[in-house]
Amino acid sequence: MATEAVSWDDLPHDLAEAAGLPPGAGEVKSAYDPALTNEDLAPLRKQTWSTYNIFAFWMSDVHSVGGYVTAGSLFALGIASWQVLAALLIGITIVFFFCNLVAKPSQRTAVPYPVINRAVFGVKGANIPAIIRGFIAVAWYGVQTFLAAESLNIIFLKFIPSSASLLEHSFLGLNALGWISYAILWVAQAALFMTGMNTIRKFIDYAGPAVYVVMIALAIYLVSKAGWRNISLNLSTGPQLSFAASIPVMLSAIALVVSYFSGPMLNFGDFARYGRSFASVKKGNFWGLPVNFLFFSILTVICASATVPVFGKLITDPIATVQAIDSRFAILLGGLTFVTATVGINIVANFISPAFDFSNVSPQKISWRMGGMIAAVGSVLLTPWNWYNNDTAIHYTLGVLGALIGPLFGILIAGYYICSKQKVLVDDMFTMSPKGKYWFKGGYNPNAVITVAVAGLISIACAVLPKTFADLGWFDISKLSDYSWFIGCGLGFVLMVLLERANPQLPVLSGDDPKVSDGAGHPDRVHHISDCAEDIAAKKGVAMSAGH
């Protein structure tokens, strides 16, 4: 029989590139319903990210102005330095454990977060967690871009003194210089995003290490100026707490670390899907979280501690530290580096994820790129500069949205690991047929919908009401807000399991079925172009030619 080579053009794909990857990178089967499918959301044929790529992802997430300030602030809580380090390690180890949990379903099925949720919420119900997560990311995308713009303002004022006149004119609550800096970063981030995932991967491969270089250089400079003997690792400005009194503070510090990473934890499946294997993802998480975070925290506290003898006051903002050096080169290098770091975390935490979320709502009308641009435009319309400095607005706006992250996490973990036993029928996540395993009732799993409503309301109450009660002078249980993520996650997990046991909706699948992704027992799923090519060739009744 004559042979016929099968090329990329023979493979099924739409006109949109798969999340910035070459056309055909997403495995779109003919049976997949267009209402649920485009190349951005379809399973990847090849998963290529290495351990280093995952490690670099976490470096971009950790090495930011927010990460610096968060780590530094823990050393000023009135507890001993060893207790702070213990809290940091415990907190980041919890994050490491949960990230491995959320990574596995997406890595094994090669699909992003909103798609794997179809196996829990239903093919239509998955839009509920997608939209919630999308709105959270849009809000924080605007905030992070605004914070980076503030850093860029410092560079302008230092090198172009005449730019100070732009501070006198404002529009919609933001001065003219702020608008210029915001626009520059907005365009830069959008341009980077539009180049696709391969370029973004390369960017984060270098962004995190670049911050390390500057941080190490900054630490060496400050220590040489201060003298090692004049540096104290205890940044507490108040009386030292007793051991008994320090325990609740340590627990709050642990909760703060977990809460800070709650967004990236929930989003991590969007990146884990690119991992070559689950083993490489776990290894990347280990180096990127416990090891990397501890080293970064030590650098942070050394730099912050040295600011006291060098500048006469404690400075926990790296941009302010660089500015205090009063060197044009230091301000340029440090400012641009931390701006780059902020862009890195914004891209990975608040740009890519809503792109998948909004694309999931209407796959044929909203591509991954269009979904990302919806998030970018929405971030401007929210005018984050008008409410970010308002504690009440942050508390009630982001408090409500952020409180929902815990329940969404708990529901996914319960649905995948406990109820489904790590077994997913991938093809059925892309069908609207009532016979599909994830159609449930009209496309919605009632158990998941009820759980997110109940657990979400309780989590929001824990996050928002304690401050309201304290402001009214009734009673102070404000510490409860620190644990809203844990409360929401625990409730989401428990309620989902209980409801599924009382009224089972999730299918019981066999790991022996070759169409089933079995995270419990089968090897990592790695697709190659030849796999699909052979299927197509078989359907055509032709043999694959050698070398194709």
C-alpha positions in Angstrom: 0.0 0.0 0.0 1.3 3.5 -0.8 2.4 5.5 2.1 1.3 9.1 2.8 3.0 11.5 5.2 0.8 13.4 7.6 1.9 17.0 8.2 0.7 19.6 10.7 -1.8 20.8 8.1 -3.5 17.4 8.3 -4.1 17.8 12.0 -7.3 19.2 13.4 -6.9 22.7 14.7 -8.7 26.1 14.6 -7.2 29.3 13.4 -6.3 30.5 16.9 -3.0 29.5 18.3 -3.0 27.3 21.4 -2.4 29.8 24.2 0.5 31.3 22.1 1.8 28.0 21.0 2.1 26.9 17.3 -1.2 25.9 15.6 -2.0 22.3 16.2 -0.4 22.2 19.7 -3.9 21.8 21.2 -5.5 18.4 20.5 -9.0 19.3 19.1 -10.9 16.2 18.2 -13.7 16.1 15.7 -16.1 15.0 18.4 -15.4 18.0 20.6 -18.2 20.5 20.9 -17.3 24.0 19.6 -19.2 25.6 22.4 -16.5 24.1 24.8 -13.5 24.0 22.6 -10.7 26.0 21.1 -7.0 25.2 20.8 -6.3 27.3 24.0 -8.4 25.0 26.1 -7.9 21.7 24.4 -5.4 19.1 25.9 -1.8 19.8 24.8 -0.2 17.3 22.5 3.2 17.9 24.1 4.1 19.0 27.6 7.5 20.5 27.5 8.2 22.6 30.7 11.1 21.3 32.7 11.8 21.5 36.5 13.7 24.7 35.9 10.8 26.3 34.1 8.5 25.6 37.1 11.3 26.8 39.5 11.6 30.1 37.4 7.8 30.5 37.6 8.0 30.6 41.4 10.9 32.9 41.3 8.8 35.4 39.3 6.0 35.0 41.8 8.1 35.3 44.9 10.6 38.0 43.8 8.4 41.0 43.8 8.0 44.2 45.8 4.9 42.6 47.5 6.9 39.5 48.4 9.8 41.6 49.8 7.4 43.7 51.9 5.4 40.7 53.1 8.5 38.7 54.2 10.1 41.8 55.8 6.9 42.7 57.7 6.9 39.3 59.5 10.1 40.2 61.2 8.5 43.2 62.8 5.7 41.3 64.5 7.4 41.2 67.9 8.4 37.5 67.7 11.9 36.1 67.7 13.7 35.7 64.3 13.8 31.9 64.6 10.0 32.0 65.1 9.6 34.1 62.0 11.8 31.7 60.0 9.8 28.8 61.4 6.5 30.5 60.4 7.9 31.3 56.9 9.0 27.7 56.4 5.7 26.2 57.7 3.6 28.6 55.6 5.6 28.0 52.4 5.6 24.2 53.0 1.8 24.3 53.2 1.8 26.3 50.0 4.1 23.7 48.4 1.8 20.8 49.5 -1.3 22.5 48.2 0.4 23.5 44.9 1.2 19.9 44.3 -2.4 19.0 44.9 -3.8 21.5 42.4 -1.1 20.8 39.8 -1.7 17.1 39.4 -5.2 17.1 37.7 -4.1 19.8 35.1 -0.7 18.2 34.5 -2.2 14.7 34.0 -5.0 15.9 31.7 -2.9 18.7 30.0 -5.8 21.2 30.4 -6.0 24.6 32.3 -7.9 25.3 35.5 -11.3 26.2 34.1 -11.4 23.0 31.9 -10.5 20.6 34.7 -13.3 22.2 36.7 -15.7 20.8 34.2 -15.1 17.4 35.7 -16.3 18.7 39.0 -18.8 21.6 38.4 -20.1 20.3 35.0 -19.3 21.5 31.5 -21.5 24.6 32.0 -21.0 24.9 35.8 -17.2 25.3 35.3 -17.9 28.9 34.3 -18.8 29.7 37.9 -15.2 29.3 39.3 -13.8 30.6 36.1 -15.7 33.9 36.3 -15.0 34.3 40.0 -11.3 33.7 39.5 -11.2 36.0 36.4 -12.7 39.0 38.4 -10.1 38.5 41.2 -7.3 38.5 38.7 -8.5 41.6 36.9 -8.7 43.5 40.1 -5.2 42.5 41.2 -3.8 43.0 37.7 -4.8 46.7 37.9 -3.3 47.0 41.4 0.1 45.4 40.5 0.3 47.5 37.3 -0.3 50.6 39.4 2.3 49.7 42.0 4.9 49.1 39.2 3.9 52.4 37.7 4.6 54.1 41.0 8.1 52.6 40.9 8.6 53.8 37.3 7.6 57.3 38.4 10.6 57.4 40.7 12.9 56.7 37.8 11.3 59.5 35.7 11.6 62.0 38.6 15.2 61.2 39.1 16.4 61.3 35.5 13.9 63.8 34.1 13.3 66.4 36.9 11.0 68.4 34.7 8.5 65.5 34.8 7.6 66.7 38.3 5.3 69.2 36.6 3.2 66.4 35.4 2.2 65.6 39.0 0.2 68.8 39.1 -2.3 67.6 36.4 -4.7 64.7 37.0 -7.5 62.8 35.3 -9.9 60.3 36.9 -7.9 60.5 40.1 -4.4 59.8 38.6 -1.8 62.4 37.8 -0.4 62.8 34.3 2.9 61.2 35.2 1.1 58.2 36.7 -0.9 57.8 33.5 2.2 57.8 31.4 3.9 55.2 33.7 0.8 53.1 33.8 0.3 53.2 30.1 4.0 52.2 29.4 3.6 49.2 31.7 0.2 48.3 30.4 1.4 48.3 26.8 4.6 46.4 27.8 2.7 43.7 29.6 0.1 43.4 26.8 2.9 43.1 24.2 4.7 40.4 26.2 1.4 38.5 26.7 0.5 38.7 23.0 3.8 37.0 22.0 2.5 33.8 23.5 3.5 31.2 26.2 6.9 30.4 24.8 8.1 34.0 25.1 6.5 34.3 28.5 8.3 31.2 29.6 11.6 32.6 28.5 10.8 35.9 30.2 10.1 34.3 33.6 13.2 32.1 33.1 15.3 35.3 33.4 13.1 37.7 35.4 13.4 35.8 38.7 17.2 35.3 38.6 17.7 38.9 37.6 16.0 40.0 40.9 18.3 37.7 42.8 21.4 39.3 41.2 20.2 42.8 42.3 19.1 41.6 45.7 22.5 40.0 46.4 24.3 43.1 45.1 22.0 45.3 47.3 22.7 43.1 50.3 26.5 43.2 49.8 26.4 47.0 49.4 24.3 47.6 52.5 26.2 45.2 54.7 29.5 46.8 53.6 28.2 50.2 54.5 26.7 49.1 57.8 29.2 46.6 59.0 28.1 43.1 59.8 28.3 43.7 63.5 25.7 46.5 63.3 23.1 44.3 61.6 20.4 42.8 63.8 18.1 40.1 62.3 15.4 41.1 64.8 13.4 43.9 63.2 10.9 44.2 66.0 10.3 47.7 67.1 8.1 46.9 70.1 8.6 44.8 73.3 9.5 41.1 72.7 6.5 38.8 73.2 6.6 35.9 75.5 6.6 32.4 74.0 2.9 31.8 74.9 1.9 35.2 73.4 4.0 34.6 70.3 2.1 31.4 69.3 -1.0 33.2 68.0 1.3 35.7 66.1 3.2 32.8 64.6 -0.1 31.2 63.4 -1.2 34.5 61.9 2.2 34.8 60.1 1.7 31.3 58.7 -1.8 32.2 57.6 -0.4 35.4 56.0 2.1 33.5 53.9 -0.6 31.0 52.7 -3.0 33.8 52.0 -0.4 35.8 50.0 0.1 32.8 47.7 -3.6 31.7 47.6 -4.1 33.2 44.2 -1.0 31.7 42.5 -1.9 28.4 44.2 -5.3 28.3 42.6 -3.9 29.4 39.2 -1.0 27.0 39.2 -2.8 24.3 37.2 -2.7 26.7 34.2 1.1 26.3 34.3 1.4 22.8 35.6 -0.4 21.6 32.4 2.8 22.4 30.5 5.0 20.3 32.8 6.8 17.3 31.2 5.8 15.1 34.1 4.2 15.5 37.5 7.5 14.5 39.0 9.3 17.4 37.3 6.5 19.8 38.5 6.9 18.6 42.1 10.7 19.0 41.9 10.2 22.5 40.5 7.8 23.4 43.3 10.3 22.2 45.9 13.1 24.4 44.6 10.8 27.3 43.8 8.9 27.4 47.1 10.6 26.1 50.3 14.2 26.6 49.1 13.8 29.7 47.1 11.4 31.5 49.5 13.6 30.8 52.5 16.7 32.2 50.7 14.8 35.2 49.4 13.4 35.9 52.9 16.9 35.8 54.4 18.1 38.3 51.8 15.1 40.4 52.5 15.7 40.6 56.2 19.5 41.3 55.7 18.7 44.2 53.4 16.0 45.5 55.7 18.1 45.2 58.8 21.0 47.0 57.2 18.8 50.0 56.4 18.7 50.9 60.1 22.4 51.6 60.6 22.9 52.9 57.0 19.9 55.2 56.7 18.8 55.6 60.3 15.4 54.0 59.9 13.9 50.7 58.9 12.9 50.5 55.3 11.0 47.4 54.1 10.2 48.7 50.6 13.0 47.7 48.2 12.2 50.6 45.8 12.4 53.0 48.7 15.7 51.4 49.8 17.2 51.8 46.3 15.9 55.4 46.2 17.6 56.2 49.6 21.0 55.2 48.1 20.7 58.3 46.0 22.7 56.9 43.1 21.4 57.4 39.6 22.8 54.0 38.6 21.3 52.3 41.6 17.9 53.8 41.1 17.9 52.9 37.4 19.1 49.3 37.9 17.1 48.6 41.1 14.0 50.4 39.8 13.9 48.6 36.4 14.7 45.3 38.1 11.8 45.5 40.5 9.5 46.8 37.8 10.5 43.7 35.8 9.8 41.5 38.7 6.4 43.0 39.2 5.6 42.6 35.6 6.6 39.0 35.9 4.3 38.2 38.8 1.5 40.2 37.1 1.8 38.2 33.9 1.9 34.8 35.6 -0.6 35.5 38.4 -3.1 38.0 36.9 -2.9 37.9 33.1 -2.7 34.3 31.9 -5.3 32.9 34.2 -8.2 35.3 33.4 -7.3 34.7 29.7 -8.2 31.0 30.2 -11.2 31.9 32.3 -12.8 34.3 29.9 -12.0 32.0 26.9 -13.7 29.2 28.7 -17.0 31.2 28.8 -17.2 31.4 25.0 -14.4 29.4 23.4 -15.3 30.2 19.7 -15.7 34.0 20.3 -13.0 34.5 23.0 -9.5 33.2 22.3 -6.8 33.1 25.0 -5.3 36.3 23.7 -8.7 38.1 23.6 -9.5 36.8 27.1 -6.2 38.3 28.3 -7.0 41.7 26.7 -10.4 41.7 28.3 -8.7 41.4 31.6 -6.2 44.2 30.7 -8.9 46.6 29.6 -11.0 45.8 32.7 -8.1 46.6 35.0 -8.0 50.1 33.7 -11.8 50.6 33.9 -11.6 49.7 37.6 -9.2 52.6 38.2 -7.3 50.8 40.9 -5.4 53.9 42.0 -8.7 55.3 43.4 -9.4 52.5 45.8 -6.2 50.7 46.5 -5.2 53.3 49.1 -8.6 53.0 50.7 -8.5 50.3 53.4 -12.3 50.0 53.5 -12.6 49.5 49.7 -9.8 46.9 49.7 -11.3 45.1 52.6 -14.8 44.8 51.2 -14.0 44.5 47.5 -10.9 42.3 47.4 -12.0 40.7 50.8 -15.1 39.4 49.2 -13.4 38.1 46.1 -10.4 36.7 47.8 -12.5 34.9 50.4 -13.9 32.8 47.5 -10.5 31.4 46.5 -10.5 29.0 49.5 -13.8 27.3 48.6 -12.9 27.0 45.0 -9.6 25.3 46.0 -11.3 22.9 48.4 -14.0 21.9 45.9 -11.5 21.0 43.2 -9.3 19.0 45.5 -12.3 17.1 47.0 -13.9 16.5 43.6 -10.7 15.2 42.0 -9.0 13.3 44.7 -11.8 12.0 47.0 -14.9 11.8 44.8 -13.4 11.0 41.4 -10.4 9.0 42.7 -8.1 11.0 40.4 -9.9 9.6 37.3 -11.1 11.9 34.5 -12.6 11.1 31.2 -10.9 13.9 29.3 -13.0 13.8 26.1 -16.2 14.2 28.0 -15.0 17.6 29.3 -15.5 18.8 25.7 -19.0 17.5 24.9 -22.4 19.0 25.5 -24.2 15.7 25.1 -26.6 14.8 27.9 -24.9 11.4 27.8 -21.5 12.9 28.7 -20.1 12.0 32.1 -20.0 15.7 33.1 -23.4 16.9 31.9 -24.9 16.1 35.4 -28.1 18.2 35.5 -28.3 20.6 32.6 -24.5 20.9 32.5 -24.2 21.7 36.3 -23.2 19.6 39.2 -25.7 20.7 41.9 -23.4 19.5 44.7 -20.5 21.8 43.5 -22.9 24.7 43.0 -24.4 24.4 46.5 -21.0 23.9 48.1 -19.5 27.1 46.5 -22.6 29.1 47.6 -22.6 27.9 51.2 -18.9 27.7 51.8 -18.4 31.0 49.9 -20.9 32.9 52.0 -19.4 31.6 55.2 -15.9 32.4 54.0 -16.9 35.9 53.0 -18.5 36.5 56.4 -15.3 35.4 58.1 -13.3 37.8 55.9 -15.5 40.8 56.1 -17.7 40.9 59.2 -15.0 40.8 61.9 -13.8 44.3 60.8 -17.4 45.6 60.6 -18.1 44.4 64.2 -14.9 46.0 65.4 -15.6 49.3 63.7 -19.1 49.3 65.3 -17.5 48.8 68.7 -19.3 45.5 69.3 -16.5 43.0 69.7 -13.1 42.4 68.2 -12.6 39.0 66.4 -10.6 40.6 63.6 -8.0 37.8 63.8 -10.6 35.5 62.3 -10.1 37.3 59.0 -6.6 36.0 58.8 -7.9 32.4 58.5 -10.7 33.0 55.9 -8.8 31.1 53.2 -8.4 28.0 55.5 -12.0 28.2 56.6 -13.3 28.5 53.0 -11.0 25.7 51.8 -11.9 23.4 54.6 -15.7 24.0 54.2 -15.5 23.6 50.5 -13.7 20.3 50.8 -15.9 18.8 53.6 -19.2 20.0 52.1 -18.3 18.7 48.6 -17.4 15.3 50.0 -20.6 15.0 52.2 -22.9 16.1 49.4 -21.3 13.7 46.9 -21.7 10.8 49.4 -25.3 11.7 50.1 -26.3 12.3 46.4 -23.4 11.1 44.1 -23.0 13.0 40.9 -19.4 12.5 39.9 -18.9 9.3 37.8 -17.1 6.2 38.9 -14.5 5.5 36.2 -12.2 2.6 35.6 -8.5 3.2 35.5 -8.2 0.4 33.0 -10.1 2.4 30.4 -7.4 3.9 28.0 -9.5 7.0 27.5 -9.4 7.8 31.3 -6.7 9.9 32.8 -5.8 8.0 36.0 -3.7 10.1 38.3 -3.6 7.4 40.9 -1.8 4.7 39.0 -0.9 5.4 35.4 2.2 7.1 34.1 2.2 10.8 33.3 0.3 11.7 30.1 2.6 13.1 27.5 1.2 13.7 24.0 3.3 13.6 20.9 2.4 14.8 17.4 2.9 11.3 16.1 0.1 10.0 18.3 -2.6 12.0 16.7 -1.0 11.8 13.3 -1.2 8.0 13.5 -4.9 8.2 14.3 -5.6 10.4 11.3 -3.5 8.2 9.1 -5.4 5.1 10.3 -8.7 6.8 9.5 -7.5 7.6 6.0 -6.5 4.0 5.6 -2.9 4.9 4.9 0.3 4.0 6.6 2.6 6.5 8.2 5.8 7.0 6.2 9.1 6.4 8.0 10.3 9.4 9.9 6.9 11.1 10.3 
